[in-house]
Amino acid sequence: MFFHIVLERNMQLHPRHFGRDLRDKLVAKLMKDVEGTCSGRHGFVVAITGIESVGKGLIRDGTGFVTFPVKYQCVVFRPFKGEISEAVVTMVNKMGFFAEAGPVQIFVSNHLIPDDMEFQSGDIPNYTTSDGSVKIQKDSEVRLKIIGTRVDATEIFCIGTIKDDFLGVISDPGATS
Amino acid sequence: MSVEPFNRLVKLAARAFYDDITTKGDNQPKTGRSDNRGIAVVVLDALTRRQWVREEDLAKDLKLHSKQLRRTLRFFEEEKLVTRDHRKETAKGAKVYSAAVAATGDGLHTGRDGDDKIKLHTHSYCCLDYSQIYDVVRYRLHRMKKKLKDELENKNTVQEYVCPNCGKRYNALDALRLVSPEDEYFHCESCNGELVAESDKLATQENGDGDDNARRRRRDKLKDMLQKMEEQLKPLMDQLGRVKDLAVPEFGSLQAWEVRANAAARAANGDSGSTDPSKSSQGLGFGGTPMPFVGETKVEVAFSGIEEKGEAIKLESGNSPMKILPPWLIKQGMNLTKEQRGEVKQEAKMEGTSSTVDVSDEKKLTGEKDDVKNLQDEYVKAYYAALLVKQRDQEEAAKREQELSNRNISDSVYDTSSERQVGMKSKREDVDEGVDDVEWEEATPAGNTGESSKVHDLNVQADALEDDEDDIDWEEG
């Protein structure tokens, strides 16, 4: 699920940036530092949408670096248990398949794949129904339900299922190309 | 339609789900004396026999401490079975309620003493919320079933993996770390052995260790539980199904209910005498809230009147009591019941209601209907006469024919005639049905001629007659 929230961060700025465009430099550095990171509490920071406020800088003794407390608005993505999500399959193996929903890795074990789909090894490993109408392979798009998340300080990993109504492949790359 | 199936639903649900609810806090020691399990069932049962009830009165009736009752009721409020209403009222305001109770006439409420001593107290009232109860019970059953089924099918469980070499356990959340670049299996982090999914292990090793057995036992237990639940809750589910298409009894909010009940009482007493409580209430009890229900009292009369008698409530309760029953609607409904019941009985009943509901339109309509009825009776008589004549003719004709062709077989004549009689009897029933149809939906069943909906048009009868006779000819020919 995506959220638009306000976060705060203390930015350290090198003295060489002190000039007319100090503020721009500060924002550019913030974006570089923050976007794409993951915090266990808020999830993945997708994008910074604006700066709320920049506090008073504090010059550090010795180094000359200045610390600015910056409040910024950003879009974060955090997966939840029970959430329905769409993901791209990245790897298929005997144990199940891995998929990615943006920055989040999701593993679907073969027990959580419908019973009528069987693993086919070979050049392109895939899960196929007995009549061959549905096929899950690399780059397939699947809709899945997240049934468990592991949230570490710096990463989030999910396990999902496609063994439920309306879950499974939503578009087959083989069919379109 | 009536409140009875819903009461049964409440009672079943109470026994199924609220059987062993105690309202005591967990910190209190559960001695034999303080064990109040089953109180929930008693309270719910008591509520099915009442509509809106003051909690003090209920406590008195049940010989419970009011605190205890309140705790139970609060629990039910949280469970969404009961609606409650609290209001500050004076002695006079309380009278409104008493009058309303008297009007419902269930005889359970004895007149309370010491009404006048009450100065300005907050009183709580409670009432079953049938429509919500229906939804709540259904939802509860659904959740129970879903949970058990999910567990049974291992739907939402996290897969576990075991290393057969070192016995280290992983689950699916570790998958990213376990996947190896060489092959398509998961590998143990410490010994690089190939991991085995745990349920596979169960399948291969039929008589595995205790852990596996526990797993299987658990599965059996779940299956057992699901089955038990199905059969033990079957009465409840049946009742839910029965209640599904019935209109839910609504008592409305406390104020609306009071106004209605008082109005009913007033009407029952012939518009005299008992008007005082509700009048006094308008100033005090309601605090000047507008009452949109005043205008409709006339119509509610028929509704609560019937309910009071304890008769099975027929069509009136099918519509929610807030609505006016327009005359045409009543008429249609009546005819519907007529279909189900005998005609004669229906007639009596119709007259009864027309006398209680003094709407002029209604009378006109019933008068019209009587006309229709007379015509139909006449029609039936004429039809039977015609039928008899025709039959006799045919019998004679048949006899003549038989005599001409063969005088010996007299038995066969008897047979055919008797057969015909049987046929005729069934025919008659058909005709009856036809008649019912005519009065039911004012459009003529035989009205292929495009006549307007005037039933007392003689053409229709003629048509019907002809049609029926045609049928007979066809059957015998």
Boltz contact constraints between the chains, C-beta under 6 A:
constraints:
  - contact:
      token1: [A, 93]
      token2: [B, 184]
      max_distance: 6.0
  - contact:
      token1: [A, 94]
      token2: [B, 184]
      max_distance: 6.0
  - contact:
      token1: [A, 95]
      token2: [B, 186]
      max_distance: 6.0
  - contact:
      token1: [A, 105]
      token2: [B, 176]
      max_distance: 6.0
  - contact:
      token1: [A, 107]
      token2: [B, 172]
      max_distance: 6.0
  - contact:
      token1: [A, 107]
      token2: [B, 175]
      max_distance: 6.0
  - contact:
      token1: [A, 109]
      token2: [B, 159]
      max_distance: 6.0
  - contact:
      token1: [A, 109]
      token2: [B, 172]
      max_distance: 6.0
  - contact:
      token1: [A, 111]
      token2: [B, 159]
      max_distance: 6.0
  - contact:
      token1: [A, 147]
      token2: [B, 156]
      max_distance: 6.0
  - contact:
      token1: [A, 148]
      token2: [B, 158]
      max_distance: 6.0
  - contact:
      token1: [A, 150]
      token2: [B, 173]
      max_distance: 6.0
  - contact:
      token1: [A, 157]
      token2: [B, 173]
      max_distance: 6.0
  - contact:
      token1: [A, 157]
      token2: [B, 176]
      max_distance: 6.0
  - contact:
      token1: [A, 159]
      token2: [B, 172]
      max_distance: 6.0
  - contact:
      token1: [A, 159]
      token2: [B, 173]
      max_distance: 6.0
